[in-house]
Amino acid sequence: MSLDLTLIWAVLIATAVFLYVAMDGFDLGIGILFPAMSAKADRDVMVNSVAPVWDGNETWLILGGGGLFAVFPLAYVTILPALYMPLILMLLALVFRGVAFEMRFRMVTARGQLWWDRAFSWGSYVAAFCQGIALGALVQGIRVEGRAYAGGWWDWLTPFSLLTGVALVVGYALLGACWLIWKTGGELQIRAYRLARPLGLATLVLIAIISLTMLVLSAPFRERWLSFPGILVGAPVPVLVGLLALRFQRSLERREELMPFLCALGFFLLSYIGLAISFWPMIVPPDISIWAAATHPSSQAFLLAGAVVLVPMVLGYTAYVYWLFRGKVTPESGYH
């Protein structure tokens, strides 16, 4: 039996996108939480906690986007025109945020550093919000005629996409708070515990609202989730989310350090699995499947040979950096 290269690539790109969301999510969450932390020393520790890894985290975004362009060109040329504005704003925000990340440590005046802190936070909010808008627009579906985008310039801007934008900001803030619980101590960790509880509740409420809204807006989603045998595949997802929510609450009550972060990642993973169940096998809902969007199998095989070498290298480097900079971050042991 021959390998389905298109399916392999779909799983590979989906994995790269999730790794970006999981890793850069807490990174963006740190910036989102900046307004809640007024002390300069706390902000320095927050930035130092992600300084060794934030560049590497964004590698997965490049891999996901590059893989989409190379292996699923039809999806690439359809999605981009539909989402030009939120994606361009996201990239500009990431660039702006990256500059602010370094410049805040180079300013000698308190006023100058405050403005770069604001820039870092604003960039984090805009990048997260635009990612959520892009996701919401994709979930709603993209109008296609033949092999080209047939929608308008503003199709991406809807109440549902704004809702998903807000939800991703809140979810990233939860990841950031749980990261601080794991990586910091003292008063900063206590504040992170206080923030994690309401952020966790808000994230779960928004997940529920978005899930129900998707069922109302889309007949294919309703059929996939509420009819037999699809319900057998999808039913475990909300059950696992509920169980994970209980474990998250218990971990906060017990003042566990790593478990809240793992639970927050679990919320994202289960939501991602839910999206995969809703989309499958479409890469551009509601009309373009992964097989229709894929390039020639010989090109897929050639690119896969490179990915087999590249992906383990990136995973190995990422694991090494996280291991090298393991442990608590304190004002005395900062990265910068």
Secondary structure, 3 states (H helix, E strand, C coil): CCCCHHHHHHHHHHHHHHHHHHHHHHHHHHHHCHHHCCCHHHHHHHHHHHCCCHHHHCHHHHHHHHHHHHHCHHHHHHHHHHCHHHHHHHHHHHHHHHHHHHHCCCCCCHHHHHHHHHHHHHHHHHHHHHHHHHHHHHHHCCCEECCEECCCCCCCCCHHHHHHHHHHHHHHHHHHHHHHHHHCCHHHHHHHHHHHHHHHHHHHHHHHHHHHHHHHHCHHHHHHHHCCCHHHHHCHHHHHHHHHHHHHHHHHHCCCCCHHHHHHHHHHHHHHHHHHHHHCCEEECCCEEHHHHCCCHHHHHHHHHHHHHHHHHHHHHHHHHHHHCCCCCCHHHCCC
